Amino acid sequence: MTASGLTDEQLESIRQFDTCTVSNAIETFGVRRANEGFAGGSIRCVVPSRRPMLGYAATARIKTTNAPIAGQRFCDRAGWWEYVLATPAPRVVVVCDASDHPGYGAFLGEVHSAILMRLGCVGAVTDGAVRDLDAVQAMDFALFAAGVSVSHSYAHLVEFGKPVQVGGLPVSPGDLIYGDRHGVLSIPKSVVPGLPAAAARLIERERRIIDLCHSPGFSLEALRGLISSQP
């Protein structure tokens, strides 16, 4: 069992479904509105990993446009790496760029990704920019971002361990974050035990519709009948 109270088996059971299916399945529990719980299209998968990104959020707020008042690059902020390690594994770093011009410089690149991987992180999400894409992909570290930048500019930490928002998605420290090539969403921990079964039911329901669409017996009457008969 992980430090969050969820088992490794429960986490693995989620990874068999893509984010679209998981998003649909979460709706069946009625725990949030259908337009909540996911990052909008401004956050895209810039560097995919071989497996879907799933982990607990370690949050940070950065600025990249102007120089920090007293040094304070990521390595200058005492406690940042310790805070990441104190987050339950697996970990996903979620970074809000609070600059006047978000994404002007990249906080996340090859070096920082290598450090975060060593600290048990499986990926990172930011509403700012990232860089060193080929090198990061070679490490199999997932990056989700609003853009790409050639420079780190004055990227520095402002604070960490506080709630942030990226792409319209509110994220608190410890939230369960899931990402694949479709995007990023948060998963309420309360629904995790029932999530695989709910997702499987939705897949089966959709499969019946898709099979009908590909069958010689397709008609609008048959389609309406099938949809109306589904729970």
Phi and psi restraints in degrees (value plus and minus 20) as a CYANA .aco file:
   2 THR   PHI     -98.4   -58.4
   2 THR   PSI     149.5   189.5
   3 ALA   PHI     -84.7   -44.7
   3 ALA   PSI     -37.1     2.9
   4 SER   PHI    -103.3   -63.3
   4 SER   PSI     -28.5    11.5
   5 GLY   PHI      77.2   117.2
   5 GLY   PSI     -29.2    10.8
   6 LEU   PHI    -113.7   -73.7
   6 LEU   PSI     125.2   165.2
   7 THR   PHI    -105.3   -65.3
   7 THR   PSI     140.3   180.3
   8 ASP   PHI     -81.3   -41.3
   8 ASP   PSI     -54.5   -14.5
   9 GLU   PHI     -85.3   -45.3
   9 GLU   PSI     -58.6   -18.6
  10 GLN   PHI     -85.1   -45.1
  10 GLN   PSI     -61.7   -21.7
  11 LEU   PHI     -84.3   -44.3
  11 LEU   PSI     -62.2   -22.2
  12 GLU   PHI     -84.3   -44.3
  12 GLU   PSI     -54.1   -14.1
  13 SER   PHI     -85.9   -45.9
  13 SER   PSI     -46.5    -6.5
  14 ILE   PHI     -94.3   -54.3
  14 ILE   PSI     -56.4   -16.4
  15 ARG   PHI     -85.0   -45.0
  15 ARG   PSI     -35.0     5.0
  16 GLN   PHI     -96.4   -56.4
  16 GLN   PSI     -29.5    10.5
  17 PHE   PHI    -134.9   -94.9
  17 PHE   PSI     123.4   163.4
  18 ASP   PHI     -96.2   -56.2
  18 ASP   PSI     149.6   189.6
  19 THR   PHI     -84.1   -44.1
  19 THR   PSI     -51.5   -11.5
  20 CYS   PHI     -83.6   -43.6
  20 CYS   PSI     -65.1   -25.1
  21 THR   PHI     -86.0   -46.0
  21 THR   PSI     -62.6   -22.6
  22 VAL   PHI     -83.2   -43.2
  22 VAL   PSI     -61.4   -21.4
  23 SER   PHI     -79.6   -39.6
  23 SER   PSI     -65.4   -25.4
  24 ASN   PHI     -83.0   -43.0
  24 ASN   PSI     -60.8   -20.8
  25 ALA   PHI     -85.7   -45.7
  25 ALA   PSI     -59.1   -19.1
  26 ILE   PHI     -80.4   -40.4
  26 ILE   PSI     -56.3   -16.3
  27 GLU   PHI     -78.1   -38.1
  27 GLU   PSI     -52.0   -12.0
  28 THR   PHI     -88.4   -48.4
  28 THR   PSI     -35.5     4.5
  29 PHE   PHI    -109.3   -69.3
  29 PHE   PSI     -31.9     8.1
  30 GLY   PHI      45.3    85.3
  30 GLY   PSI       8.9    48.9
  31 VAL   PHI    -110.5   -70.5
  31 VAL   PSI     -33.1     6.9
  32 ARG   PHI    -179.0  -139.0
  32 ARG   PSI     146.8   186.8
  33 ARG   PHI     -93.2   -53.2
  33 ARG   PSI     138.0   178.0
  34 ALA   PHI     -87.2   -47.2
  34 ALA   PSI     -37.9     2.1
  35 ASN   PHI    -121.1   -81.1
  35 ASN   PSI       0.8    40.8
  36 GLU   PHI    -142.6  -102.6
  36 GLU   PSI     141.5   181.5
  37 GLY   PHI      71.6   111.6
  37 GLY   PSI     -13.8    26.2
  38 PHE   PHI    -162.2  -122.2
  38 PHE   PSI     134.3   174.3
  39 ALA   PHI    -100.8   -60.8
  39 ALA   PSI     120.8   160.8
  40 GLY   PHI     -91.0   -51.0
  40 GLY   PSI    -199.0  -159.0
  41 GLY   PHI     -85.7   -45.7
  41 GLY   PSI     -29.3    10.7
  42 SER   PHI     -90.6   -50.6
  42 SER   PSI     -40.8    -0.8
  43 ILE   PHI    -120.5   -80.5
  43 ILE   PSI      94.8   134.8
  44 ARG   PHI    -144.2  -104.2
  44 ARG   PSI     141.7   181.7
  45 CYS   PHI     -97.5   -57.5
  45 CYS   PSI      85.9   125.9
  46 VAL   PHI    -108.4   -68.4
  46 VAL   PSI     -60.8   -20.8
  47 VAL   PHI    -147.9  -107.9
  47 VAL   PSI      86.8   126.8
  48 PRO   PHI     -97.3   -57.3
  48 PRO   PSI     137.7   177.7
  49 SER   PHI    -132.9   -92.9
  49 SER   PSI     147.1   187.1
  50 ARG   PHI     -85.6   -45.6
  50 ARG   PSI     -50.0   -10.0
  51 ARG   PHI    -138.1   -98.1
  51 ARG   PSI     135.0   175.0
  52 PRO   PHI     -77.1   -37.1
  52 PRO   PSI     125.4   165.4
  53 MET   PHI    -101.2   -61.2
  53 MET   PSI     100.5   140.5
  54 LEU   PHI    -160.7  -120.7
  54 LEU   PSI     102.6   142.6
  55 GLY   PHI    -194.1  -154.1
  55 GLY   PSI     158.7   198.7
  56 TYR   PHI    -115.2   -75.2
  56 TYR   PSI     117.7   157.7
  57 ALA   PHI     -94.2   -54.2
  57 ALA   PSI     108.0   148.0
  58 ALA   PHI    -129.9   -89.9
  58 ALA   PSI      95.7   135.7
  59 THR   PHI    -120.7   -80.7
  59 THR   PSI     131.5   171.5
  60 ALA   PHI    -171.5  -131.5
  60 ALA   PSI     135.5   175.5
  61 ARG   PHI    -143.4  -103.4
  61 ARG   PSI     112.8   152.8
  62 ILE   PHI    -147.0  -107.0
  62 ILE   PSI     149.6   189.6
  63 LYS   PHI    -155.4  -115.4
  63 LYS   PSI     127.5   167.5
  64 THR   PHI    -147.8  -107.8
  64 THR   PSI     -37.9     2.1
  65 THR   PHI     -96.9   -56.9
  65 THR   PSI     -67.1   -27.1
  66 ASN   PHI    -129.9   -89.9
  66 ASN   PSI     133.2   173.2
  67 ALA   PHI     -84.9   -44.9
  67 ALA   PSI     122.7   162.7
  68 PRO   PHI     -85.8   -45.8
  68 PRO   PSI     135.2   175.2
  69 ILE   PHI     -86.3   -46.3
  69 ILE   PSI     -59.8   -19.8
  70 ALA   PHI    -158.7  -118.7
  70 ALA   PSI      47.0    87.0
  71 GLY   PHI      54.7    94.7
  71 GLY   PSI    -128.7   -88.7
  72 GLN   PHI      35.0    75.0
  72 GLN   PSI      28.3    68.3
  73 ARG   PHI     -94.6   -54.6
  73 ARG   PSI     158.4   198.4
  74 PHE   PHI     -79.3   -39.3
  74 PHE   PSI     -53.0   -13.0
  75 CYS   PHI     -98.4   -58.4
  75 CYS   PSI     -30.6     9.4
  76 ASP   PHI    -108.1   -68.1
  76 ASP   PSI     -36.8     3.2
  77 ARG   PHI    -105.1   -65.1
  77 ARG   PSI      83.4   123.4
  78 ALA   PHI     -78.3   -38.3
  78 ALA   PSI     110.4   150.4
  79 GLY   PHI      77.6   117.6
  79 GLY   PSI     -31.8     8.2
  80 TRP   PHI     -81.0   -41.0
  80 TRP   PSI     -72.4   -32.4
  81 TRP   PHI     -88.1   -48.1
  81 TRP   PSI     -56.3   -16.3
  82 GLU   PHI     -83.6   -43.6
  82 GLU   PSI     -58.9   -18.9
  83 TYR   PHI     -82.5   -42.5
  83 TYR   PSI     -64.0   -24.0
  84 VAL   PHI     -78.3   -38.3
  84 VAL   PSI     -65.8   -25.8
  85 LEU   PHI     -84.9   -44.9
  85 LEU   PSI     -47.3    -7.3
  86 ALA   PHI     -97.6   -57.6
  86 ALA   PSI     -34.1     5.9
  87 THR   PHI     -95.1   -55.1
  87 THR   PSI     118.4   158.4
  88 PRO   PHI     -76.4   -36.4
  88 PRO   PSI     122.6   162.6
  89 ALA   PHI    -107.9   -67.9
  89 ALA   PSI     131.3   171.3
  90 PRO   PHI     -90.8   -50.8
  90 PRO   PSI     135.4   175.4
  91 ARG   PHI    -137.4   -97.4
  91 ARG   PSI     124.1   164.1
  92 VAL   PHI    -147.0  -107.0
  92 VAL   PSI     101.5   141.5
  93 VAL   PHI    -102.9   -62.9
  93 VAL   PSI     108.7   148.7
  94 VAL   PHI    -138.0   -98.0
  94 VAL   PSI      97.6   137.6
  95 VAL   PHI    -139.6   -99.6
  95 VAL   PSI     101.4   141.4
  96 CYS   PHI    -115.5   -75.5
  96 CYS   PSI     105.1   145.1
  97 ASP   PHI    -110.8   -70.8
  97 ASP   PSI      84.9   124.9
  98 ALA   PHI    -112.1   -72.1
  98 ALA   PSI      -0.7    39.3
  99 SER   PHI     -87.8   -47.8
  99 SER   PSI     141.8   181.8
 100 ASP   PHI     -82.1   -42.1
 100 ASP   PSI     -53.0   -13.0
 101 HIS   PHI    -146.1  -106.1
 101 HIS   PSI      62.0   102.0
 102 PRO   PHI     -75.5   -35.5
 102 PRO   PSI     118.1   158.1
 103 GLY   PHI      66.7   106.7
 103 GLY   PSI     -13.6    26.4
 104 TYR   PHI     -85.0   -45.0
 104 TYR   PSI     -58.4   -18.4
 105 GLY   PHI    -148.6  -108.6
 105 GLY   PSI     141.8   181.8
 106 ALA   PHI    -123.4   -83.4
 106 ALA   PSI     104.3   144.3
 107 PHE   PHI    -100.5   -60.5
 107 PHE   PSI     -53.8   -13.8
 108 LEU   PHI    -126.3   -86.3
 108 LEU   PSI     101.0   141.0
 109 GLY   PHI    -167.0  -127.0
 109 GLY   PSI    -174.8  -134.8
 110 GLU   PHI     -82.1   -42.1
 110 GLU   PSI     -67.3   -27.3
 111 VAL   PHI     -86.4   -46.4
 111 VAL   PSI     -71.5   -31.5
 112 HIS   PHI     -86.2   -46.2
 112 HIS   PSI     -55.7   -15.7
 113 SER   PHI     -83.1   -43.1
 113 SER   PSI     -59.5   -19.5
 114 ALA   PHI     -83.4   -43.4
 114 ALA   PSI     -61.6   -21.6
 115 ILE   PHI     -83.2   -43.2
 115 ILE   PSI     -66.3   -26.3
 116 LEU   PHI     -84.6   -44.6
 116 LEU   PSI     -58.1   -18.1
 117 MET   PHI     -79.3   -39.3
 117 MET   PSI     -63.2   -23.2
 118 ARG   PHI     -84.0   -44.0
 118 ARG   PSI     -45.9    -5.9
 119 LEU   PHI    -109.7   -69.7
 119 LEU   PSI      -6.9    33.1
 120 GLY   PHI      65.2   105.2
 120 GLY   PSI      -1.8    38.2
 121 CYS   PHI    -109.5   -69.5
 121 CYS   PSI     125.0   165.0
 122 VAL   PHI    -126.7   -86.7
 122 VAL   PSI     -27.0    13.0
 123 GLY   PHI     155.1   195.1
 123 GLY   PSI     158.7   198.7
 124 ALA   PHI    -166.2  -126.2
 124 ALA   PSI     131.7   171.7
 125 VAL   PHI    -149.2  -109.2
 125 VAL   PSI     114.1   154.1
 126 THR   PHI    -167.3  -127.3
 126 THR   PSI     128.8   168.8
 127 ASP   PHI    -111.6   -71.6
 127 ASP   PSI     -10.3    29.7
 128 GLY   PHI    -123.1   -83.1
 128 GLY   PSI    -164.8  -124.8
 129 ALA   PHI    -133.3   -93.3
 129 ALA   PSI     140.7   180.7
 130 VAL   PHI    -150.4  -110.4
 130 VAL   PSI     150.9   190.9
 131 ARG   PHI    -173.7  -133.7
 131 ARG   PSI    -195.9  -155.9
 132 ASP   PHI      37.2    77.2
 132 ASP   PSI      26.7    66.7
 133 LEU   PHI     -81.9   -41.9
 133 LEU   PSI     -65.5   -25.5
 134 ASP   PHI     -83.3   -43.3
 134 ASP   PSI     -62.9   -22.9
 135 ALA   PHI     -85.6   -45.6
 135 ALA   PSI     -60.8   -20.8
 136 VAL   PHI     -88.3   -48.3
 136 VAL   PSI     -59.6   -19.6
 137 GLN   PHI     -83.4   -43.4
 137 GLN   PSI     -55.5   -15.5
 138 ALA   PHI     -83.9   -43.9
 138 ALA   PSI     -45.8    -5.8
 139 MET   PHI    -101.7   -61.7
 139 MET   PSI     -33.4     6.6
 140 ASP   PHI      46.0    86.0
 140 ASP   PSI      26.1    66.1
 141 PHE   PHI    -134.4   -94.4
 141 PHE   PSI     103.6   143.6
 142 ALA   PHI     -99.4   -59.4
 142 ALA   PSI     117.2   157.2
 143 LEU   PHI    -147.7  -107.7
 143 LEU   PSI     107.4   147.4
 144 PHE   PHI    -138.6   -98.6
 144 PHE   PSI     108.1   148.1
 145 ALA   PHI    -173.7  -133.7
 145 ALA   PSI     148.3   188.3
 146 ALA   PHI    -107.8   -67.8
 146 ALA   PSI     -34.5     5.5
 147 GLY   PHI    -194.3  -154.3
 147 GLY   PSI    -194.2  -154.2
 148 VAL   PHI    -148.8  -108.8
 148 VAL   PSI     123.8   163.8
 149 SER   PHI    -156.5  -116.5
 149 SER   PSI     127.1   167.1
 150 VAL   PHI     -97.7   -57.7
 150 VAL   PSI     -38.7     1.3
 151 SER   PHI    -144.2  -104.2
 151 SER   PSI     132.8   172.8
 152 HIS   PHI    -102.5   -62.5
 152 HIS   PSI     -33.0     7.0
 153 SER   PHI      30.7    70.7
 153 SER   PSI    -148.9  -108.9
 154 TYR   PHI    -126.6   -86.6
 154 TYR   PSI      14.7    54.7
 155 ALA   PHI     -74.7   -34.7
 155 ALA   PSI     104.7   144.7
 156 HIS   PHI    -173.8  -133.8
 156 HIS   PSI     132.3   172.3
 157 LEU   PHI     -93.1   -53.1
 157 LEU   PSI     119.1   159.1
 158 VAL   PHI    -121.5   -81.5
 158 VAL   PSI     -65.5   -25.5
 159 GLU   PHI    -180.7  -140.7
 159 GLU   PSI     146.3   186.3
 160 PHE   PHI    -168.1  -128.1
 160 PHE   PSI     143.2   183.2
 161 GLY   PHI      58.0    98.0
 161 GLY   PSI      -3.0    37.0
 162 LYS   PHI    -140.0  -100.0
 162 LYS   PSI     138.7   178.7
 163 PRO   PHI     -79.8   -39.8
 163 PRO   PSI     122.9   162.9
 164 VAL   PHI    -154.1  -114.1
 164 VAL   PSI     155.0   195.0
 165 GLN   PHI    -157.3  -117.3
 165 GLN   PSI     110.0   150.0
 166 VAL   PHI    -150.6  -110.6
 166 VAL   PSI     104.1   144.1
 167 GLY   PHI      38.1    78.1
 167 GLY   PSI      11.3    51.3
 168 GLY   PHI      64.7   104.7
 168 GLY   PSI     -22.5    17.5
 169 LEU   PHI    -117.1   -77.1
 169 LEU   PSI      93.7   133.7
 170 PRO   PHI     -92.6   -52.6
 170 PRO   PSI     113.9   153.9
 171 VAL   PHI    -151.9  -111.9
 171 VAL   PSI     106.0   146.0
 172 SER   PHI    -124.9   -84.9
 172 SER   PSI     133.2   173.2
 173 PRO   PHI     -73.6   -33.6
 173 PRO   PSI     112.9   152.9
 174 GLY   PHI      71.0   111.0
 174 GLY   PSI     -28.6    11.4
 175 ASP   PHI     -80.3   -40.3
 175 ASP   PSI     127.9   167.9
 176 LEU   PHI    -106.8   -66.8
 176 LEU   PSI      99.0   139.0
 177 ILE   PHI    -134.2   -94.2
 177 ILE   PSI     112.8   152.8
 178 TYR   PHI    -146.6  -106.6
 178 TYR   PSI     114.2   154.2
 179 GLY   PHI    -166.2  -126.2
 179 GLY   PSI     123.2   163.2
 180 ASP   PHI    -166.3  -126.3
 180 ASP   PSI    -183.2  -143.2
 181 ARG   PHI     -85.4   -45.4
 181 ARG   PSI     -33.8     6.2
 182 HIS   PHI    -103.2   -63.2
 182 HIS   PSI     -46.3    -6.3
 183 GLY   PHI     126.2   166.2
 183 GLY   PSI    -177.2  -137.2
 184 VAL   PHI    -151.4  -111.4
 184 VAL   PSI     119.4   159.4
 185 LEU   PHI    -163.4  -123.4
 185 LEU   PSI     143.2   183.2
 186 SER   PHI    -121.0   -81.0
 186 SER   PSI     127.5   167.5
 187 ILE   PHI    -136.4   -96.4
 187 ILE   PSI      96.2   136.2
 188 PRO   PHI     -80.2   -40.2
 188 PRO   PSI     107.8   147.8
 189 LYS   PHI     -82.5   -42.5
 189 LYS   PSI     -47.2    -7.2
 190 SER   PHI     -84.5   -44.5
 190 SER   PSI     -45.0    -5.0
 191 VAL   PHI    -114.6   -74.6
 191 VAL   PSI     -27.6    12.4
 192 VAL   PHI     -76.3   -36.3
 192 VAL   PSI     -64.0   -24.0
 193 PRO   PHI     -78.0   -38.0
 193 PRO   PSI     -55.6   -15.6
 194 GLY   PHI    -117.4   -77.4
 194 GLY   PSI     -21.6    18.4
 195 LEU   PHI     -85.1   -45.1
 195 LEU   PSI     -66.0   -26.0
 196 PRO   PHI     -79.0   -39.0
 196 PRO   PSI     -62.0   -22.0
 197 ALA   PHI     -86.6   -46.6
 197 ALA   PSI     -60.8   -20.8
 198 ALA   PHI     -84.4   -44.4
 198 ALA   PSI     -60.9   -20.9
 199 ALA   PHI     -85.3   -45.3
 199 ALA   PSI     -61.1   -21.1
 200 ALA   PHI     -83.2   -43.2
 200 ALA   PSI     -59.2   -19.2
 201 ARG   PHI     -83.8   -43.8
 201 ARG   PSI     -61.8   -21.8
 202 LEU   PHI     -85.0   -45.0
 202 LEU   PSI     -59.9   -19.9
 203 ILE   PHI     -83.0   -43.0
 203 ILE   PSI     -62.2   -22.2
 204 GLU   PHI     -85.2   -45.2
 204 GLU   PSI     -60.7   -20.7
 205 ARG   PHI     -83.5   -43.5
 205 ARG   PSI     -64.5   -24.5
 206 GLU   PHI     -86.9   -46.9
 206 GLU   PSI     -55.5   -15.5
 207 ARG   PHI     -82.1   -42.1
 207 ARG   PSI     -58.6   -18.6
 208 ARG   PHI     -81.4   -41.4
 208 ARG   PSI     -61.8   -21.8
 209 ILE   PHI     -86.7   -46.7
 209 ILE   PSI     -64.8   -24.8
 210 ILE   PHI     -83.5   -43.5
 210 ILE   PSI     -62.5   -22.5
 211 ASP   PHI     -81.5   -41.5
 211 ASP   PSI     -60.1   -20.1
 212 LEU   PHI     -83.8   -43.8
 212 LEU   PSI     -61.8   -21.8
 213 CYS   PHI     -81.7   -41.7
 213 CYS   PSI     -48.6    -8.6
 214 HIS   PHI    -114.7   -74.7
 214 HIS   PSI     -20.5    19.5
 215 SER   PHI    -114.2   -74.2
 215 SER   PSI     135.5   175.5
 216 PRO   PHI     -87.6   -47.6
 216 PRO   PSI     -36.6     3.4
 217 GLY   PHI    -108.9   -68.9
 217 GLY   PSI      -7.1    32.9
 218 PHE   PHI     -87.2   -47.2
 218 PHE   PSI     117.4   157.4
 219 SER   PHI    -176.8  -136.8
 219 SER   PSI     139.9   179.9
 220 LEU   PHI     -82.6   -42.6
 220 LEU   PSI     -54.9   -14.9
 221 GLU   PHI     -83.3   -43.3
 221 GLU   PSI     -64.5   -24.5
 222 ALA   PHI     -85.1   -45.1
 222 ALA   PSI     -58.9   -18.9
 223 LEU   PHI     -83.8   -43.8
 223 LEU   PSI     -67.6   -27.6
 224 ARG   PHI     -82.0   -42.0
 224 ARG   PSI     -59.9   -19.9
 225 GLY   PHI     -84.7   -44.7
 225 GLY   PSI     -61.9   -21.9
 226 LEU   PHI     -85.5   -45.5
 226 LEU   PSI     -65.4   -25.4
 227 ILE   PHI     -85.1   -45.1
 227 ILE   PSI     -61.3   -21.3
 228 SER   PHI     -89.7   -49.7
 228 SER   PSI     -42.3    -2.3
 229 SER   PHI    -106.5   -66.5
 229 SER   PSI     -31.7     8.3
 230 GLN   PHI    -102.9   -62.9
 230 GLN   PSI     122.7   162.7
